[in-house]
């Protein structure tokens, strides 16, 4: 059965809560609650990001378990939260900008594509891709400097552990007391350009990644509900669906959202992992030219990666990134949908 047919059947049988558009939201409540909820999500998932970052900058393949034990033994629990304060301070404005651009773009592009005659499924996919692309590009204006600082702090002290000693041969030699100190020293040494190190590759990483993720999510979401509708639908001899319909409870809605998010994360992680590895190395590692340390170019970074471990080196940290993206996306999308319903101006706006 085609997707459109599945959707028609599912609409007849399953009454999914109506989506909430940008104009239906109480903006102050939306941003305030969003900052609090997503800060909690970031805190829970941050250790996985630290593992992913350290694997990406390592010149040798080190398993997650070995690296986790090393961090716990030599740095303690604090090692899993290096740079978290800086990351959290940047997450709030970056998330606010991201959510604002996402909702505005999705609403405006979705309306425009429907008026142009596209089907609901196609319009949703186009709007989701455009929203993911625009929101990621906007957020990187805030997030890239935060990313540079927090990742420098994440790998600081890495070589102190004997099991991973010399795993990073060209990590930046400057020592930082905290995020503010790192920000000041990077600005002093390299100027504003140093804080936007890897900005181009960040856009090339996160913009397509978000576009792929939101498109995959919207399609997976429709396919899953369509499949449920097909399995539940009972047709008589004339092809008419029998039954008065089914209204899923909140747990079923959350389960479908979570599964859709996990599926979308798998697709996005596989497609964009090499770009993410190159981006991380550009922001953290230095090259050496006649004894002088200086930022590496994209080509130098790729060449070093391939030299160290072939094309598979570009996928170092795939496990933690996939896990991080899946858990983050599942938590994010369920929290995000919950946040939108909390922030709706009135119950009348949510009627189907």
N, C-alpha and C positions, 0 to 999 in steps of 0.2 A: 504493500500500500504506500502511496506517495505521502510525503510530509503534509501537503495541503489537505489531503483526504483524512489523514490521521488527525489533523487539527480540527477539521469539521466534526469528526466523530467525537473527539475529546471534549469539544465545547458543548456537545449535546448531552454528554454524560457527566463531565467533571466541571464543577464551578470553582475555578481557581480565583483567589482574591484579586481584585482589580489592581493594576499597577498604579502607582502614585506619581504623577508628573510634577515637574518643578514648581509650577504655579500653585500646587496644592499644599506646599510645605511651609511651615513656620521656619524661616531661614535662621533666626537667632537660635532657636531650639535645636535645629538640625545641626548647626556647626558646633554648638556647645556640647551637646550629647555625643556628637561624632568624635570630637577631640578626646573626650573621656573614654569612650568605648574602644577606640582604635589605639589609644595609649596602652590600655590593658592588653590588647591583642599583641602589640609590638613587644611588650615586656615578656609575655609568655613564649614568643617565638624567637627572641633575640639570640639565645645560645646556638640555635641551628644556623643562623646567619653568620655567627663567628666561625663555626666549623667550616661552612662553605667557603668563606673568605680565605681562611688559612689553607685550605686544600688547594684553592685556585692559585695562590702565590707560591706554593711549595714547589721546589725544583724536583721533588721525588713524590711518588705516589704513597700517601699515608692513609691508612684506613680511618674511618670515623671513630671506631672504638679505641684505637691506639691514640689518636689525637685527643679524644675526650678524657681518657685516663691520664694522659700527659698534662693536660690543662689542670685537671683536678689535683694532681699530685704536686705540681710545681707552682701553680698560681691560685689554686683553690677555686671556690665558686665564683669569686670576683673575676676570674679570668674569662668566664663565659659572658660577662657583662662589660667588657672593656669598650668604652666609647658609647655606652648606652645613654648616658645623660645627654650627650651631644645629639645622638640620633633622635631621642625623644623630643628635644627642643625643636628639631627641624621637622619632625613628623607632624606636629600640630598644624603649622601654617601650610606645609606641603599637602597634607591630607585635605585641609579646608579648600585649597585652590583646586586640588584634584577633583573633589566631589562636586564643587560648584561648576567647573568646566564640563565635567562628565554629564551632569543632569541637564545643563543648558543645551549642550550639543545634541544629546540624545533626543531631547524634546523637540528642538527646532528641526533637526535633520529628519527625524521620524515623521513629523508632520509634513515636511516638504516632499519626502519620497512617496508618501501615501497619496498626496495631491497629484503627483506626477504619474500615478497609475500603477505603482508597484504593489505587489501582494503584501499582506501583513508580514509574512515570513521574511520576504526579501527586504522590505522596509526596515524591519527590526534588525536584520543582519547588517545592513548598510549603516543604520544609525548607531548600532553598537560599535562597529569598527571605527567610524568617525569619532565617536565619543571617547573611545579608548585611546586613539591616536592623539587627539587634541589635549585630553587631560594629562596624559603622560608627558607631552612636550611642555605644557604649562608647569607641571609639578617639578620638572627637572631644573627649572630656573632657581628654585629654592633648594631642591634636594641634592644637586651635584656638589655644592660646597660642603654640605653636611655629610654626604657620602665620603668625600675625600678625607675629611677630618676623622670621622668615626672609623673608617677602615684603617687609617694610619694607627689609631689607638688599638684597634683589634689585633694587629699583628705585632705591636710593640711588646718586646719581651719574649717573643716566640722562640728565639734561639736560646733562651735560658734553659729550656728543658732538654736534658741530655738525649732523650729518645728522638728528638726532632732537631738536634743541634745542626746548624749549618744547612738546614733544609731550605732556607732563604738566603741566598748569597748576596743579593743586591737590594735588600730592603732599605728604605730611607734611613740614614744613620742618625738623624736628629731625634733627640729624646723629648717627649712631651709630658708635662705634669698632668694636664687635663685638656678638655676640649678647647677652652678659651686660650690656653697657652699654645696649643697646636694651631689654632686659627691665626693667632698673632704671628707665630714663627713662619708659617707658610706664606702669609701675606707679606712679611718682611723679606723673605728669601726670594719669592717668585712673583710677588704682586698679585693682583686680582686673578691673573691668568692661572696662578698656581691653585687657586680654589676651584677653578673650573677646568682642571685637568681631566681629560677624558670626557668633556661635555658632549662632543660630537658623537663619540662611540656610545655614550649613555643614551642619547636621543635615538641612535640606530638600534640600540638594544631594547629600551623600554617602550618606545612608540610602537614598533611592530609587535612587540610582545603583548602590549595592552590591546592593540587592535585584534590580534589573533585570539587573545583570551576572551574578550567580550563577545566577539563573533561566535567563537566555539561555545561559549557559555549559553548565549541566547538560543543557538541551534540545538544544543544538547538538552536544554530546558524544555523546548517545544517537542523534541523527539521523545523524551521520556514521558511527558504528559500525554503525548499522542499515542505512545505505546500502551500506556495504562488505559487510555480511553478505548483503544482497539480491543484490549483483552477483556474489558468490562462490558463493551457494547454487545447487545443482543439484537439481531435484526430479524424481522419477520419475513415472510415470503416476498413482500413488496420492497424490501430493503430499508424499511423505516426502523430506526433504533427504538427499542422498547425501554421502559423504565422511566422513572421520574427524575433521574439524575443523582449524582454523588457529589457531596461537598467535602473535600478532604479536610482533616483537622490540621492544627498547626504543626504537629510532629511530622505528618506526611509532607507538608509543604517544605519544611526545613530539610527533610531527608532528600527530597528531589533537588532542592537548591544546592545542598552539599555535594551530592553525586555529580551534578552538572558542573560545579566548580572544580571538583577533583579531575574530571575528564578534560576540562578546558586547560587546567594547569599542566597536565601531562603533555598535551599537544604543544602548548606555549614553551614549556621548559626544553623539550627536545629541539625545537626549531631555533631557539635563541640562546642556548647554552654557550656555544663558542664565543658569541659576541659579549656575553656577560663575563666570561673568563678573561678575555682581552681587556675589557673595560676595567675590571678589578686590578689587573696587573699594571695597566697604564696609570692608575691613580695611586698605587702603592709603591711600585718598584722603580728604581733608577737604572740607567745604563751608565757605562763608563767609557769616556773618550779621552785618551792620553792622561789617564789618572784623574780626570775631572768627572764627577758624577753629575749627570743631567737626565732630564726626563726622556724616556724612550718614545720612539714613534710607533705607530700601529704596525708597520711592517717589521720593525725590529722585534716587537712583542710577539707577533705571530711566528717569526723565524725562530725565536728562542723556544717558544712552546713546542713547535714541531721538532726542533733539535733535541729537546729534553725527552719527549715521549711520543713523537708522531702525532697524528690527528687525534688520537685518544686523549692526549694531554689537554686538548681543548674542552674535554668533557670531565675534567677533574672537578669534584664537588657536585656532580650531577645528582647523586643520591640525596645529599642534604638540601640542594636547591629544589629538587622535585618535592621532597617532603615538606620543605618550608613553604613552597608555593601552594601545594595542595592544602596544607593545614591553614596557611594564612588566607588563601582564597576561600576555603570552605567557611572559616570563621568570619572572614570579611564580608562575604556575600550574605550570609545569614544575619550577621550583625547589621549590615547595611540595609537590608530589607526591613529588619526589625526597627532600625533607627528611622527609616522613612515613615513607618506606620506610627511610631511614637511622635514624630514631628508633623504629622498631618494636621491641617488647620481644623478640620471637623470630621466627624464620622460620615457625614453626608458625602464628603469627597471620595470616600472609599467604596461607595456602592457600585456594584457591577453594572 
